[in-house]
Structures are given as structure tokens and as C-alpha cells.
Amino acid sequence: MAERPPTDPELEVVLAGYAAFARGDIAAATADLDAEVEWIPPISSPDGGRRIGPAAVAEYLEASRQGWKHVTSEPAATRVGPEIVVVHRLHGILLDGTPRETELADVFRFREGRIGRMRAYEAPEAAFAAAPLRRWIDAYREAWESNDPAVVANLFTAD
């Protein structure tokens, strides 16, 4: 009997959110968000721009979902260090009857067991490239705020 690989609870939370969105259950899709979640859709999207807090994210997701008569969600999640990158394929029928298929990529970061940040990218390769860069930016912010020489030194290599 093959042994089942260990599960990643954070991956499970993220994928459950996508399933809830696809069935139109925005309350379930936002249930695991941190109280100060930062949600950043692509600026180029019609509803692009930063949102803070579960209520703002729910409003955004409601608006995104309303354009679809029927939608199927096919997310594939990959852990990249502390981030989770989700390549998300949506296909279905828009309200006006037009078939639509799109692929985006989202990068999630958890904070104390809840989704603390999501940033969307228009292309999967951009999301996979951004995940390690985002970790460095977070470490830089921590070094700046702490002013701890050891934390600052950890940002740079010897060369």
C-alpha cells in the first residue's frame, strides 16, 4: 500500500478558498484571512489595486465572481519557501454568454496560521520569480525596522 505524502495545512487552506470562490461562497473563501490581510490584484485588472482586511477582499471577490454565469476553477498550488504560489486557471461563461478562459498566478503568505497577504500576477513565471524576491524585501524591512546589525548582515553575501 502506497503511503500518502504529508499534507501542507496552508496549501489546503488556500485551495479550499479557491473551491469556495468557484461555487460562489465568498464567506467561506475569506474565512481564513488575517484581520489585516493585504490583497493585491494586478493593477492592470479592472478592479486592480491594494485592499486591506477581509471585508475589502470579500467585496473584491464578489465583484470578480459576479461577471461569470458559470465558472470552473482549476488551481495548482506549489510551496516556494514560506510562500504558496497558485497557478489558477478559470474557464466558463461570462454573463453575456461569451466563453472565457484565463490563467493567473497568486502568491500567498501566511501570518500566524491565517492568510496574511495575496499578490496576483498576470503570468505564472512572474509569480514564481517574485516569491524569493518578496522574501528578501520582507527581510530588508525587518532589518530596517529592527536596526539590528546581525539582521542587516544576513541580507548580504560576503561578495
DSSP file with accessible surface (Angstrom, degrees, kcal/mol):
  #  RESIDUE AA STRUCTURE BP1 BP2  ACC     N-H-->O    O-->H-N    N-H-->O    O-->H-N    TCO  KAPPA ALPHA  PHI   PSI    X-CA   Y-CA   Z-CA
    1    1 A M              0   0  239      0, 0.0     2,-0.2     0, 0.0     0, 0.0   0.000 360.0 360.0 360.0 127.5    0.0    0.0    0.0
    2    2 A A        -     0   0   99      1,-0.1     2,-0.4     0, 0.0     0, 0.0  -0.463 360.0-122.7 -71.8 139.4    1.4    3.4   -1.0
    3    3 A E        -     0   0  184     -2,-0.2    -1,-0.1     1,-0.1     0, 0.0  -0.652  23.7-121.1 -84.0 134.8    1.9    5.9    1.7
    4    4 A R        -     0   0  186     -2,-0.4     3,-0.1     1,-0.1    -1,-0.1  -0.578  31.3-112.5 -75.3 134.7    0.1    9.2    1.3
    5    5 A P        -     0   0   98      0, 0.0    -1,-0.1     0, 0.0     0, 0.0  -0.296  42.1 -90.4 -65.1 151.3    2.5   12.1    1.2
    6    6 A P        -     0   0  126      0, 0.0     2,-0.2     0, 0.0    -3,-0.0  -0.304  45.1-123.7 -60.9 145.6    2.2   14.5    4.2
    7    7 A T        -     0   0   78     -3,-0.1     3,-0.1     4,-0.0    -3,-0.0  -0.565   6.9-134.3 -90.4 158.5   -0.2   17.3    3.7
    8    8 A D     >  -     0   0   41     -2,-0.2     4,-2.2     1,-0.1     3,-0.3  -0.944  10.8-155.5-110.6 108.8    0.6   21.0    4.0
    9    9 A P  H  > S+     0   0   94      0, 0.0     4,-2.1     0, 0.0    -1,-0.1   0.850  93.5  53.0 -57.9 -34.4   -2.2   22.7    6.0
   10   10 A E  H  > S+     0   0   55      2,-0.2     4,-2.3     1,-0.2     5,-0.2   0.907 108.1  49.9 -69.1 -39.6   -1.5   26.1    4.5
   11   11 A L  H  > S+     0   0   31     -3,-0.3     4,-2.7     1,-0.2     5,-0.2   0.920 110.2  51.9 -61.1 -41.5   -1.8   24.6    0.9
   12   12 A E  H  X S+     0   0   96     -4,-2.2     4,-2.3     1,-0.2    -2,-0.2   0.902 108.8  50.1 -62.7 -40.9   -5.1   23.0    2.0
   13   13 A V  H  X S+     0   0   36     -4,-2.1     4,-1.8     2,-0.2    -1,-0.2   0.936 112.3  47.1 -62.8 -46.6   -6.5   26.4    3.3
   14   14 A V  H  X S+     0   0    2     -4,-2.3     4,-1.7     1,-0.2    -2,-0.2   0.945 113.2  47.5 -62.7 -47.0   -5.6   28.2    0.1
   15   15 A L  H  X S+     0   0   50     -4,-2.7     4,-2.2     1,-0.2    -1,-0.2   0.879 108.4  55.2 -65.2 -34.9   -7.1   25.5   -2.2
   16   16 A A  H  X S+     0   0   54     -4,-2.3     4,-2.4    -5,-0.2    -1,-0.2   0.882 105.0  54.8 -63.8 -35.5  -10.3   25.4   -0.1
   17   17 A G  H  X S+     0   0   18     -4,-1.8     4,-2.4     2,-0.2    -2,-0.2   0.906 107.4  48.9 -63.7 -41.0  -10.6   29.2   -0.7
   18   18 A Y  H  X S+     0   0   18     -4,-1.7     4,-2.4     2,-0.2    -2,-0.2   0.912 110.8  50.3 -64.9 -41.7  -10.4   28.7   -4.4
   19   19 A A  H  X S+     0   0   48     -4,-2.2     4,-1.7     1,-0.2    -2,-0.2   0.919 110.8  49.5 -62.9 -41.6  -13.1   26.0   -4.3
   20   20 A A  H  <>S+     0   0    1     -4,-2.4     5,-2.6     1,-0.2     4,-0.4   0.918 110.2  50.8 -63.8 -42.7  -15.3   28.2   -2.2
   21   21 A F  H ><5S+     0   0   19     -4,-2.4     3,-1.5     1,-0.2    -2,-0.2   0.934 107.4  53.7 -59.1 -45.7  -14.8   31.1   -4.7
   22   22 A A  H 3<5S+     0   0   18     -4,-2.4    49,-0.3     1,-0.3    -1,-0.2   0.862 110.6  45.8 -61.5 -34.8  -15.7   28.8   -7.7
   23   23 A R  T 3<5S-     0   0  154     -4,-1.7    -1,-0.3    -5,-0.2    -2,-0.2   0.446 119.9-109.8 -89.2   2.5  -19.0   27.8   -6.0
   24   24 A G  T < 5S+     0   0   34     -3,-1.5     2,-1.3    -4,-0.4    -3,-0.2   0.609  73.7 137.4  84.9  13.8  -19.8   31.4   -5.1
   25   25 A D     >< +     0   0   61     -5,-2.6     4,-2.1    -6,-0.2    -1,-0.2  -0.641  18.8 168.0 -95.4  81.4  -19.3   31.0   -1.3
   26   26 A I  H  > S+     0   0    7     -2,-1.3     4,-1.7     1,-0.2    -1,-0.2   0.860  72.6  59.7 -66.6 -34.4  -17.4   34.3   -0.6
   27   27 A A  H  4 S+     0   0   75      1,-0.2     4,-0.4     2,-0.2    -1,-0.2   0.934 110.5  42.0 -59.8 -43.8  -17.8   33.9    3.1
   28   28 A A  H >4 S+     0   0   35      1,-0.2     3,-0.8     2,-0.2     4,-0.4   0.876 110.4  57.7 -70.3 -35.2  -16.0   30.5    3.0
   29   29 A A  H 3< S+     0   0   14     -4,-2.1    -1,-0.2     1,-0.2    -2,-0.2   0.800 115.8  35.6 -65.2 -26.7  -13.4   31.9    0.6
   30   30 A T  T >< S+     0   0   20     -4,-1.7     3,-1.5    -3,-0.2    -1,-0.2   0.376  87.9 101.5-107.5   5.0  -12.5   34.7    3.1
   31   31 A A  T <  S+     0   0   52     -3,-0.8    -1,-0.1    -4,-0.4    -2,-0.1   0.785  83.3  47.1 -62.8 -29.8  -12.9   32.7    6.3
   32   32 A D  T 3  S+     0   0   62     -4,-0.4    83,-2.8    -3,-0.2     2,-0.3   0.089  84.0 121.5-104.2  24.5   -9.2   32.1    6.8
   33   33 A L  E <   -a  115   0A   5     -3,-1.5    83,-0.2    81,-0.2     2,-0.1  -0.671  65.8-114.8 -88.0 141.8   -8.0   35.6    6.2
   34   34 A D  E >   -     0   0A  24     81,-3.0     3,-2.0    -2,-0.3    19,-0.1  -0.362  30.4-111.2 -65.3 151.4   -6.0   37.5    8.8
   35   35 A A  E 3  S+     0   0A  77      1,-0.3    -1,-0.1    18,-0.1    81,-0.1   0.772 120.3  37.7 -58.9 -24.9   -7.8   40.6   10.2
   36   36 A E  E 3  S+     0   0A 143     17,-0.2    -1,-0.3    16,-0.1    -2,-0.1  -0.048  85.4 162.1-117.2  32.4   -5.2   42.8    8.4
   37   37 A V  E <   -     0   0A   0     -3,-2.0    16,-2.5    15,-0.1     2,-0.5  -0.170  31.2-143.6 -54.2 141.4   -4.8   40.8    5.2
   38   38 A E  E     -aB 117  52A  38     78,-2.0    80,-2.4    14,-0.2     2,-0.5  -0.962  17.6-172.3-109.0 123.9   -3.2   42.6    2.3
   39   39 A W  E     -aB 118  51A  21     12,-3.0    12,-2.4    -2,-0.5    80,-0.2  -0.971   3.8-177.8-123.5 117.7   -4.8   41.6   -1.1
   40   40 A I  E     -a  119   0A  15     78,-3.1    80,-3.1    -2,-0.5    10,-0.2  -0.834   2.4-173.6-125.5  94.2   -3.2   42.9   -4.2
   41   41 A P        -     0   0    1      0, 0.0     8,-0.9     0, 0.0    65,-0.0  -0.380  50.6 -72.4 -71.7 165.0   -4.8   42.0   -7.6
   42   42 A P    >   -     0   0   17      0, 0.0     3,-1.4     0, 0.0    79,-0.1  -0.333  37.6-133.5 -59.7 137.3   -2.9   43.0  -10.7
   43   43 A I  T 3  S+     0   0  138      1,-0.3     5,-0.3     5,-0.2     7,-0.0   0.837 105.1  61.6 -59.5 -31.3   -3.1   46.8  -11.3
   44   44 A S  T 3  S+     0   0   78      3,-0.1    -1,-0.3     2,-0.0     0, 0.0   0.665  84.6  94.9 -74.3 -14.4   -3.9   46.1  -14.9
   45   45 A S  S X  S-     0   0   30     -3,-1.4     3,-2.3     1,-0.1     0, 0.0  -0.423  91.0-111.0 -75.7 155.6   -7.1   44.3  -14.0
   46   46 A P  T 3  S+     0   0  132      0, 0.0    -1,-0.1     0, 0.0    -3,-0.0   0.842 120.1  33.6 -56.2 -34.8  -10.4   46.3  -14.0
   47   47 A D  T 3  S+     0   0   68     -5,-0.1    -3,-0.1    13,-0.0    -4,-0.1   0.007  92.7 145.2-107.7  27.4  -10.6   46.0  -10.2
   48   48 A G    <   +     0   0   25     -3,-2.3    -5,-0.2    -5,-0.3     2,-0.1  -0.113  20.2  86.6 -64.8 161.9   -6.9   46.1   -9.6
   49   49 A G  S    S-     0   0   15     -8,-0.9     2,-0.1     2,-0.0   -10,-0.0  -0.329  77.2 -61.0 123.2 154.9   -5.4   47.8   -6.6
   50   50 A R        -     0   0  159    -10,-0.2     2,-0.4    -2,-0.1   -10,-0.2  -0.407  43.8-170.4 -71.5 138.9   -4.5   47.0   -3.0
   51   51 A R  E     -B   39   0A  50    -12,-2.4   -12,-3.0    -2,-0.1     2,-0.4  -0.979   6.5-156.1-128.2 144.6   -7.1   46.0   -0.4
   52   52 A I  E     +B   38   0A  79     -2,-0.4     4,-0.4   -14,-0.2   -14,-0.2  -0.979  54.7  17.4-123.6 130.7   -6.7   45.6    3.3
   53   53 A G  S  > S-     0   0   10    -16,-2.5     4,-1.9    -2,-0.4     3,-0.2   0.155  85.3 -84.7  94.6 150.3   -9.0   43.5    5.5
   54   54 A P  H  > S+     0   0   45      0, 0.0     4,-2.9     0, 0.0     5,-0.2   0.844 123.1  56.4 -58.6 -37.4  -11.4   40.6    5.0
   55   55 A A  H  > S+     0   0   82      1,-0.2     4,-2.3     2,-0.2     5,-0.2   0.928 108.8  46.7 -64.2 -42.2  -14.4   42.9    4.2
   56   56 A A  H  > S+     0   0   29     -4,-0.4     4,-2.0    -3,-0.2    -1,-0.2   0.889 113.8  48.7 -66.4 -37.5  -12.5   44.6    1.4
   57   57 A V  H  X S+     0   0    0     -4,-1.9     4,-3.0     2,-0.2     5,-0.2   0.927 109.9  51.5 -68.1 -42.6  -11.3   41.3    0.0
   58   58 A A  H  X S+     0   0   24     -4,-2.9     4,-2.8     1,-0.2    -2,-0.2   0.921 109.3  50.7 -60.1 -42.2  -14.8   39.9    0.1
   59   59 A E  H  X S+     0   0  145     -4,-2.3     4,-2.2     2,-0.2    -1,-0.2   0.923 111.8  47.5 -61.2 -44.6  -16.1   42.9   -1.8
   60   60 A Y  H  X S+     0   0   34     -4,-2.0     4,-2.4     2,-0.2    -2,-0.2   0.933 113.1  47.7 -61.5 -46.8  -13.4   42.4   -4.4
   61   61 A L  H  X S+     0   0   18     -4,-3.0     4,-2.6     2,-0.2    -2,-0.2   0.897 109.9  53.0 -65.0 -39.2  -14.2   38.6   -4.8
   62   62 A E  H  X S+     0   0   83     -4,-2.8     4,-2.0    -5,-0.2    -1,-0.2   0.939 111.1  46.5 -58.0 -48.4  -17.9   39.3   -5.0
   63   63 A A  H  X S+     0   0   42     -4,-2.2     4,-0.6     1,-0.2    -2,-0.2   0.902 113.0  49.7 -63.0 -39.7  -17.3   41.7   -7.8
   64   64 A S  H >< S+     0   0   33     -4,-2.4     3,-0.6     1,-0.2    -1,-0.2   0.896 113.4  46.0 -64.8 -40.5  -15.0   39.3   -9.6
   65   65 A R  H >< S+     0   0   48     -4,-2.6     3,-1.7     1,-0.2    -1,-0.2   0.808  99.0  70.0 -74.1 -30.2  -17.4   36.4   -9.3
   66   66 A Q  H 3< S+     0   0  126     -4,-2.0    -1,-0.2     1,-0.3    -2,-0.2   0.732  87.6  65.4 -64.9 -21.9  -20.5   38.4  -10.5
   67   67 A G  T << S+     0   0   33     -4,-0.6    28,-2.0    -3,-0.6     2,-0.4   0.583  90.2  81.7 -76.4  -8.5  -19.2   38.6  -14.0
   68   68 A W  E <   -C   94   0A  30     -3,-1.7    26,-0.3    26,-0.3     3,-0.2  -0.836  51.3-171.7-104.9 133.5  -19.5   34.9  -14.5
   69   69 A K  E    S-     0   0A 147     24,-2.8     2,-0.3    -2,-0.4    25,-0.2   0.860  91.1  -0.6 -78.6 -42.5  -22.6   33.0  -15.4
   70   70 A H  E    S-C   93   0A 106     23,-1.9    23,-2.2     2,-0.0    -1,-0.4  -0.983  75.4-179.1-146.4 137.0  -20.7   29.7  -14.8
   71   71 A V  E     -C   92   0A   8     -2,-0.3     2,-0.4   -49,-0.3    21,-0.2  -0.999  13.8-160.2-142.3 141.2  -17.1   29.3  -13.8
   72   72 A T  E     -C   91   0A  48     19,-2.7    19,-2.0    -2,-0.4     2,-0.5  -0.978  14.3-152.7-117.2 135.1  -14.8   26.4  -13.1
   73   73 A S  E     -C   90   0A  21     -2,-0.4    17,-0.2    17,-0.2    15,-0.0  -0.926  13.6-178.5-111.9 131.4  -11.6   26.9  -11.1
   74   74 A E  E     +C   89   0A  93     15,-2.6    15,-1.7    -2,-0.5     2,-0.3  -0.763  13.8 177.7-128.2  83.8   -8.5   24.7  -11.5
   75   75 A P  E     -C   88   0A  40      0, 0.0     2,-0.4     0, 0.0    13,-0.2  -0.657  13.9-166.2 -89.2 144.8   -5.9   25.9   -9.0
   76   76 A A  E     -C   87   0A  59     11,-2.1    11,-2.4    -2,-0.3     2,-0.4  -0.986  13.8-157.1-127.0 118.4   -2.5   24.2   -8.7
   77   77 A A  E     -C   86   0A  24     -2,-0.4     2,-0.4     9,-0.2     9,-0.2  -0.799  12.2-178.7-104.7 139.7   -0.5   25.1   -5.5
   78   78 A T  E     -C   85   0A  67      7,-2.6     7,-3.1    -2,-0.4     2,-0.4  -1.000  24.6-129.7-134.4 132.5    3.2   24.9   -5.0
   79   79 A R  E     -C   84   0A  84     -2,-0.4     2,-0.4     5,-0.2     5,-0.2  -0.685  22.3-178.9 -82.4 130.9    5.2   25.8   -1.9
   80   80 A V  E >   -C   83   0A  31      3,-3.0     3,-1.9    -2,-0.4    -2,-0.0  -0.851  64.3 -64.2-128.1  89.8    8.1   28.1   -2.5
   81   81 A G  T 3  S-     0   0   46     -2,-0.4    -1,-0.2     1,-0.3    50,-0.0  -0.418 117.7 -15.1  63.0-132.5    9.7   28.6    0.9
   82   82 A P  T 3  S+     0   0   54      0, 0.0    28,-0.6     0, 0.0    -1,-0.3   0.634 126.8  82.5 -77.8  -9.8    7.2   30.5    3.1
   83   83 A E  E <   -CD  80 109A   0     -3,-1.9    -3,-3.0    26,-0.1     2,-0.5  -0.592  67.4-145.6 -93.0 157.2    5.1   31.4    0.1
   84   84 A I  E     -CD  79 108A   0     24,-2.1    24,-3.0    -5,-0.2     2,-0.5  -0.990  12.8-157.8-119.1 121.5    2.5   29.4   -1.7
   85   85 A V  E     -CD  78 107A   0     -7,-3.1    -7,-2.6    -2,-0.5     2,-0.5  -0.894   7.9-167.3-101.2 126.4    2.3   30.0   -5.5
   86   86 A V  E     -CD  77 106A   0     20,-3.1    20,-2.6    -2,-0.5     2,-0.7  -0.969  12.4-156.7-117.7 118.9   -1.0   29.1   -7.1
   87   87 A V  E     -CD  76 105A  30    -11,-2.4   -11,-2.1    -2,-0.5     2,-0.6  -0.880  23.9-163.5 -90.6 120.0   -1.4   28.9  -10.8
   88   88 A H  E     -CD  75 104A  11     16,-3.0    16,-2.4    -2,-0.7     2,-0.5  -0.936  13.3-168.4-120.0 113.4   -5.1   29.4  -11.2
   89   89 A R  E     -CD  74 103A  90    -15,-1.7   -15,-2.6    -2,-0.6     2,-0.4  -0.900   6.9-172.5-103.4 125.6   -7.0   28.6  -14.4
   90   90 A L  E     +CD  73 102A  14     12,-2.8    12,-2.8    -2,-0.5     2,-0.3  -0.955   9.5 167.2-113.5 135.1  -10.6   29.9  -14.7
   91   91 A H  E     +CD  72 101A  53    -19,-2.0   -19,-2.7    -2,-0.4     2,-0.3  -0.993  22.1  91.3-147.0 146.0  -12.8   28.9  -17.5
   92   92 A G  E     -CD  71 100A  14      8,-2.3     8,-2.8    -2,-0.3     2,-0.5  -0.975  69.0 -50.1 170.2-152.3  -16.5   29.3  -18.0
   93   93 A I  E     -CD  70  99A  63    -23,-2.2   -24,-2.8    -2,-0.3   -23,-1.9  -0.963  42.6-136.9-123.8 128.1  -19.2   31.5  -19.5
   94   94 A L  E >   -C   68   0A  39      4,-2.9     3,-2.4    -2,-0.5   -26,-0.3  -0.291  36.9 -97.0 -74.4 167.2  -19.5   35.2  -18.8
   95   95 A L  T 3  S+     0   0  115    -28,-2.0   -27,-0.1     1,-0.3    -1,-0.1   0.830 124.9  55.9 -56.3 -32.8  -22.9   36.8  -18.1
   96   96 A D  T 3  S-     0   0  121    -29,-0.3    -1,-0.3     2,-0.1   -28,-0.1   0.411 123.3-103.3 -83.2   4.4  -23.2   37.9  -21.7
   97   97 A G  S <  S+     0   0   39     -3,-2.4    -2,-0.1     1,-0.3    -1,-0.1   0.397  75.0 140.9  92.9  -3.0  -22.7   34.3  -22.9
   98   98 A T        -     0   0   64     -5,-0.1    -4,-2.9     1,-0.1    -1,-0.3  -0.581  53.1-125.4 -75.6 128.1  -19.1   34.7  -24.0
   99   99 A P  E     -D   93   0A 101      0, 0.0     2,-0.4     0, 0.0    -6,-0.2  -0.488  34.1-171.2 -67.9 144.7  -16.9   31.7  -23.3
  100  100 A R  E     +D   92   0A 123     -8,-2.8    -8,-2.3    -2,-0.1     2,-0.4  -1.000  17.9 179.0-143.5 138.1  -13.8   32.8  -21.3
  101  101 A E  E     +D   91   0A 119     -2,-0.4     2,-0.3   -10,-0.2   -10,-0.2  -0.996  13.7 164.8-137.1 133.2  -10.6   31.2  -20.2
  102  102 A T  E     -D   90   0A  31    -12,-2.8   -12,-2.8    -2,-0.4     2,-0.4  -0.987  21.7-152.7-146.5 154.5   -7.9   32.9  -18.2
  103  103 A E  E     +D   89   0A  77     -2,-0.3     2,-0.3   -14,-0.2   -14,-0.2  -0.998  20.8 164.7-131.9 129.3   -4.8   31.9  -16.2
  104  104 A L  E     -D   88   0A  47    -16,-2.4   -16,-3.0    -2,-0.4     2,-0.4  -0.823  25.3-136.1-128.8 173.2   -3.3   33.9  -13.4
  105  105 A A  E     -DE  87 121A   0     16,-2.3    16,-3.6    -2,-0.3     2,-0.4  -1.000  15.3-166.1-137.2 135.5   -0.9   33.2  -10.6
  106  106 A D  E     -DE  86 120A  15    -20,-2.6   -20,-3.1    -2,-0.4     2,-0.5  -0.944   9.0-151.1-121.6 142.2   -1.2   34.3   -7.0
  107  107 A V  E     -DE  85 119A  11     12,-2.8    12,-2.1    -2,-0.4     2,-0.3  -0.966  17.1-166.0-115.8 123.3    1.4   34.3   -4.2
  108  108 A F  E     -DE  84 118A   6    -24,-3.0   -24,-2.1    -2,-0.5     2,-0.4  -0.836   9.5-170.2-109.8 146.8    0.2   33.8   -0.7
  109  109 A R  E     -DE  83 117A  55      8,-2.2     7,-2.6    -2,-0.3     8,-1.8  -0.999  16.1-141.5-132.7 134.7    1.9   34.3    2.6
  110  110 A F  E     - E   0 115A  22    -28,-0.6     2,-0.4    -2,-0.4     5,-0.2  -0.655   8.5-163.1 -95.7 152.3    0.5   33.2    6.0
  111  111 A R  E >  S- E   0 114A  95      3,-3.4     3,-1.6    -2,-0.3   -74,-0.0  -0.971  75.5 -23.0-134.8 113.9    0.7   35.1    9.3
  112  112 A E  T 3  S-     0   0  186     -2,-0.4     3,-0.1     1,-0.3    -1,-0.1   0.889 129.1 -45.4  51.6  46.5    0.0   33.1   12.5
  113  113 A G  T 3  S+     0   0   54      1,-0.2     2,-0.3   -79,-0.0    -1,-0.3   0.471 123.3  90.8  83.9   0.9   -2.0   30.4   10.7
  114  114 A R  E <  S- E   0 111A  97     -3,-1.6    -3,-3.4  -101,-0.0     2,-0.4  -0.898  89.7 -89.0-127.3 158.2   -4.1   32.7    8.6
  115  115 A I  E     +aE  33 110A   9    -83,-2.8   -81,-3.0    -2,-0.3    -5,-0.3  -0.519  44.9 173.2 -68.9 118.7   -3.6   34.2    5.1
  116  116 A G  E     +     0   0A   1     -7,-2.6   -78,-2.0    -2,-0.4     2,-0.3   0.693  60.6  10.5-100.3 -24.7   -1.8   37.5    5.6
  117  117 A R  E     -aE  38 109A  22     -8,-1.8    -8,-2.2   -80,-0.2     2,-0.4  -0.984  51.0-174.8-157.5 143.3   -1.1   38.5    2.1
  118  118 A M  E     -aE  39 108A   4    -80,-2.4   -78,-3.1    -2,-0.3     2,-0.4  -0.991   6.6-177.1-137.0 130.6   -2.0   37.6   -1.5
  119  119 A R  E     -aE  40 107A  88    -12,-2.1   -12,-2.8    -2,-0.4     2,-0.3  -0.998  15.0-147.8-127.9 127.7   -0.5   39.2   -4.5
  120  120 A A  E     - E   0 106A   9    -80,-3.1     2,-0.3    -2,-0.4   -14,-0.3  -0.704   9.8-165.8 -97.7 148.2   -1.7   38.3   -8.0
  121  121 A Y  E     - E   0 105A  45    -16,-3.6   -16,-2.3    -2,-0.3     6,-0.0  -0.945  25.4-133.2-129.3 149.8    0.4   38.2  -11.2
  122  122 A E  S    S+     0   0  115     -2,-0.3   -19,-0.2   -18,-0.2     3,-0.1   0.670  93.7  39.1 -77.5 -15.6   -0.7   38.0  -14.8
  123  123 A A  S >> S-     0   0   25    -18,-0.1     4,-1.5     1,-0.1     3,-0.6  -0.998  74.9-133.4-137.8 138.0    1.8   35.2  -15.6
  124  124 A P  H 3> S+     0   0   22      0, 0.0     4,-2.5     0, 0.0     5,-0.3   0.888 106.6  58.1 -56.0 -39.6    2.9   32.2  -13.6
  125  125 A E  H 3> S+     0   0  141      1,-0.2     4,-1.9     2,-0.2     5,-0.2   0.868 104.1  52.7 -62.9 -32.0    6.6   32.8  -14.3
  126  126 A A  H <> S+     0   0   41     -3,-0.6     4,-2.1     2,-0.2    -1,-0.2   0.902 109.5  48.9 -67.7 -39.4    6.3   36.3  -12.7
  127  127 A A  H  X S+     0   0    0     -4,-1.5     4,-1.7     2,-0.2    -2,-0.2   0.930 111.6  48.0 -66.4 -44.3    4.8   34.8   -9.6
  128  128 A F  H  < S+     0   0   77     -4,-2.5    -1,-0.2     1,-0.2    -2,-0.2   0.875 114.3  47.2 -66.2 -33.6    7.5   32.2   -9.2
  129  129 A A  H  X S+     0   0   70     -4,-1.9     4,-0.9    -5,-0.3    -1,-0.2   0.861 111.3  52.0 -72.4 -34.6   10.2   34.8   -9.8
  130  130 A A  H  X S+     0   0   14     -4,-2.1     4,-3.1     1,-0.2     5,-0.2   0.798  91.7  74.6 -74.8 -29.2    8.6   37.2   -7.3
  131  131 A A  H  X S+     0   0    0     -4,-1.7     4,-1.6     1,-0.2    -1,-0.2   0.938 101.8  38.4 -56.1 -51.1    8.3   34.7   -4.4
  132  132 A P  H  > S+     0   0   58      0, 0.0     4,-1.8     0, 0.0    -1,-0.2   0.900 116.2  53.2 -68.2 -34.9   12.0   34.7   -3.4
  133  133 A L  H  X S+     0   0  104     -4,-0.9     4,-2.4     1,-0.2    -2,-0.2   0.924 106.1  53.5 -63.1 -41.0   12.3   38.5   -4.1
  134  134 A R  H  X S+     0   0   39     -4,-3.1     4,-2.6     1,-0.2    -1,-0.2   0.890 105.3  54.2 -61.6 -38.9    9.4   39.2   -1.8
  135  135 A R  H  X S+     0   0   77     -4,-1.6     4,-2.3    -5,-0.2    -1,-0.2   0.917 108.9  48.6 -61.0 -41.3   11.2   37.2    1.0
  136  136 A W  H  X S+     0   0  106     -4,-1.8     4,-2.7     2,-0.2    -2,-0.2   0.925 110.6  50.4 -65.9 -41.9   14.3   39.4    0.6
  137  137 A I  H  X S+     0   0   61     -4,-2.4     4,-2.5     1,-0.2    -2,-0.2   0.928 110.8  49.5 -62.4 -41.8   12.1   42.6    0.7
  138  138 A D  H  X S+     0   0   28     -4,-2.6     4,-2.3     1,-0.2    -1,-0.2   0.912 111.7  48.7 -62.3 -41.5   10.4   41.4    3.9
  139  139 A A  H  X S+     0   0   35     -4,-2.3     4,-2.6     2,-0.2    -2,-0.2   0.896 110.0  52.2 -65.9 -37.5   13.8   40.6    5.4
  140  140 A Y  H  X S+     0   0  104     -4,-2.7     4,-2.8     2,-0.2    -2,-0.2   0.933 109.1  49.6 -62.6 -45.3   15.0   44.1    4.4
  141  141 A R  H  X S+     0   0  118     -4,-2.5     4,-2.7     2,-0.2     5,-0.2   0.922 110.9  49.8 -60.0 -43.8   12.0   45.7    6.1
  142  142 A E  H  X S+     0   0  115     -4,-2.3     4,-2.6     1,-0.2     5,-0.3   0.926 111.6  48.7 -61.2 -42.8   12.7   43.7    9.2
  143  143 A A  H  X S+     0   0    2     -4,-2.6     4,-2.4     1,-0.2     5,-0.4   0.927 112.3  48.6 -63.5 -43.3   16.3   44.8    9.2
  144  144 A W  H  < S+     0   0  191     -4,-2.8    -2,-0.2     1,-0.2    -1,-0.2   0.932 115.4  43.6 -61.1 -47.4   15.4   48.4    8.7
  145  145 A E  H  < S+     0   0  143     -4,-2.7    -1,-0.2     1,-0.2    -2,-0.2   0.856 119.8  40.8 -70.6 -34.7   12.8   48.4   11.5
  146  146 A S  H  < S-     0   0   57     -4,-2.6    -1,-0.2    -5,-0.2    -2,-0.2   0.788  83.7-154.3 -83.9 -28.8   15.0   46.4   14.0
  147  147 A N     <  +     0   0  137     -4,-2.4    -3,-0.1    -5,-0.3    -4,-0.1   0.786  38.7 154.7  55.5  29.2   18.3   48.3   13.2
  148  148 A D     >  -     0   0   71     -5,-0.4     4,-2.5     1,-0.1     3,-0.3  -0.779  43.0-145.9 -89.3 119.0   19.9   45.1   14.4
  149  149 A P  H  > S+     0   0  104      0, 0.0     4,-2.6     0, 0.0     5,-0.1   0.859  98.7  52.3 -55.6 -35.8   23.4   44.7   12.8
  150  150 A A  H  > S+     0   0   56      2,-0.2     4,-1.7     1,-0.2    -7,-0.1   0.914 110.2  47.5 -68.6 -39.5   23.2   40.9   12.7
  151  151 A V  H  4 S+     0   0   31     -3,-0.3     4,-0.4     2,-0.2    -1,-0.2   0.923 113.5  48.5 -66.7 -41.2   19.8   41.1   10.9
  152  152 A V  H >< S+     0   0   56     -4,-2.5     3,-1.6     1,-0.2     4,-0.4   0.936 109.3  52.8 -63.3 -45.1   21.2   43.6    8.5
  153  153 A A  H >< S+     0   0   63     -4,-2.6     3,-1.4     1,-0.3    -1,-0.2   0.849  99.3  63.8 -61.5 -33.1   24.3   41.5    7.8
  154  154 A N  T 3< S+     0   0  139     -4,-1.7    -1,-0.3     1,-0.3    -2,-0.2   0.658  91.2  67.6 -68.0 -13.6   22.1   38.5    7.0
  155  155 A L  T <  S+     0   0   22     -3,-1.6     2,-0.3    -4,-0.4    -1,-0.3   0.750  99.0  55.1 -74.8 -22.8   20.7   40.3    4.0
  156  156 A F  S <  S-     0   0  122     -3,-1.4     2,-0.2    -4,-0.4     0, 0.0  -0.823  73.5-131.4-119.9 150.9   24.0   40.3    2.1
  157  157 A T        -     0   0  110     -2,-0.3    -2,-0.0     1,-0.1    -3,-0.0  -0.490  37.8-102.7 -89.2 168.3   26.5   37.7    0.9
  158  158 A A              0   0  119      1,-0.3    -1,-0.1    -2,-0.2    -2,-0.0   0.807 360.0 360.0 -63.5 -29.5   30.3   38.1    1.6
  159  159 A D              0   0  176      0, 0.0    -1,-0.3     0, 0.0    -3,-0.0   0.342 360.0 360.0 -95.5 360.0   30.9   39.2   -2.1
